Amino acid sequence: VVPGETALAFYKAKNPTDKPIIGIATYNVVPFEAGQYFNKIQCFCFEEQRLNPQEEVDMPVFFYIDPEFAEDPKMAKVDLITLSYTFFEAKEGQKLPLPGYQ
């Protein structure tokens, strides 16, 4: 992905059980310092997702890397940014905190 250009990625999720699951995904950016330059335009994260038994879905993430990434001397040796997701089964009444908010 070229900094400043938008990109679309898909993450595959599968419910291997015989019961419906409602879950919430959180994300992580590595290296941590590059996270400030990662901007999600549209994402499935932090919203409940229902997966029926044995269902497999592709979940899209529309994003871009801020062009200032290329100007930051601390990012000069960074040539790989990894975006990963963890999918948690939602518990009734439980809310995940949004990153950066207290």
JOKACOR-V492289 format. One record per residue. N is the residue number from 0. RES is the residue in one small letter. PHI is phi in whole degrees, -180 to 180 (none if undefined). OMEGA is omega in radians with two decimals (* if undefined). D_FIRST is the distance of its C-alpha to the first C-alpha in Angstrom with 2 decimals. Layout:
n={N/N}
res={RES/RES}
phi={PHI/PHI}
omega={OMEGA/OMEGA}
d_first={D_FIRST/D_FIRST}
This chain:
n={0/1/2/3/4/5/6/7/8/9/10/11/12/13/14/15/16/17/18/19/20/21/22/23/24/25/26/27/28/29/30/31/32/33/34/35/36/37/38/39/40/41/42/43/44/45/46/47/48/49/50/51/52/53/54/55/56/57/58/59/60/61/62/63/64/65/66/67/68/69/70/71/72/73/74/75/76/77/78/79/80/81/82/83/84/85/86/87/88/89/90/91/92/93/94/95/96/97/98/99/100/101}
res={v/v/p/g/e/t/a/l/a/f/y/k/a/k/n/p/t/d/k/p/i/i/g/i/a/t/y/n/v/v/p/f/e/a/g/q/y/f/n/k/i/q/c/f/c/f/e/e/q/r/l/n/p/q/e/e/v/d/m/p/v/f/f/y/i/d/p/e/f/a/e/d/p/k/m/a/k/v/d/l/i/t/l/s/y/t/f/f/e/a/k/e/g/q/k/l/p/l/p/g/y/q}
phi={none/-87/-53/96/-95/-78/-143/-126/-126/-124/-114/-95/-128/-134/-97/-82/-94/-100/-132/-64/-128/-111/-135/-132/-105/-115/-121/-143/-117/-128/-71/-52/-64/-80/-58/-67/-99/-88/-124/-88/-90/-145/-152/-84/-69/66/-121/-64/-123/-102/-120/-74/-54/65/-75/-126/-131/-101/-111/-86/-131/-106/-152/-152/-99/-55/-59/-66/-54/-68/-95/-82/-60/-71/-100/-56/-95/-88/-121/-143/-118/-109/-108/-129/-129/-121/-104/-108/-69/-74/-107/-56/83/-88/-120/-84/-70/-78/-64/86/-119/-110}
omega={3.11/3.13/-3.13/3.13/3.12/3.13/3.13/3.09/3.11/3.06/-3.11/3.07/3.13/3.03/-3.08/-3.08/3.11/3.10/3.08/3.09/3.00/-3.08/3.12/3.13/3.00/-3.09/3.09/3.10/3.12/0.04/-3.07/-3.08/3.13/-3.11/-3.13/-3.13/-3.12/-3.09/3.08/3.07/3.10/-3.05/3.09/-3.03/3.13/3.03/3.14/3.11/3.09/3.06/3.11/-3.14/3.11/-3.12/3.06/-3.10/2.99/-3.11/-3.05/3.00/3.11/-2.98/2.96/3.04/-3.13/-3.14/3.12/3.07/-3.09/-3.11/-3.07/-3.13/3.13/-3.13/-3.04/-3.11/3.14/3.10/3.11/3.03/-3.13/3.06/3.13/-3.14/2.98/-3.09/-3.13/3.02/-3.11/3.05/-3.08/3.11/-3.12/3.09/3.07/3.09/3.07/-3.12/3.10/3.13/-3.13/*}
d_first={0.00/3.79/6.36/8.59/7.01/7.85/6.80/9.72/10.60/14.24/16.45/19.83/22.97/26.45/29.84/31.96/35.11/37.91/37.57/35.16/32.81/31.40/28.61/26.12/22.69/21.51/18.14/17.30/14.47/14.94/15.56/17.57/17.22/13.49/14.53/15.81/12.46/11.11/12.45/13.43/14.73/16.40/17.05/19.94/20.46/23.79/25.39/27.91/27.03/29.93/29.76/32.93/34.55/32.59/29.92/26.34/23.65/19.94/18.68/15.68/13.31/11.82/9.73/7.81/7.64/10.81/11.01/13.88/11.82/11.86/15.58/16.66/18.67/18.53/14.80/15.44/15.64/12.77/10.18/9.63/9.54/11.45/12.23/15.65/18.44/22.20/24.42/27.88/30.90/32.03/35.52/37.70/37.81/35.09/32.27/29.23/28.69/25.65/23.64/24.76/27.97/31.36}
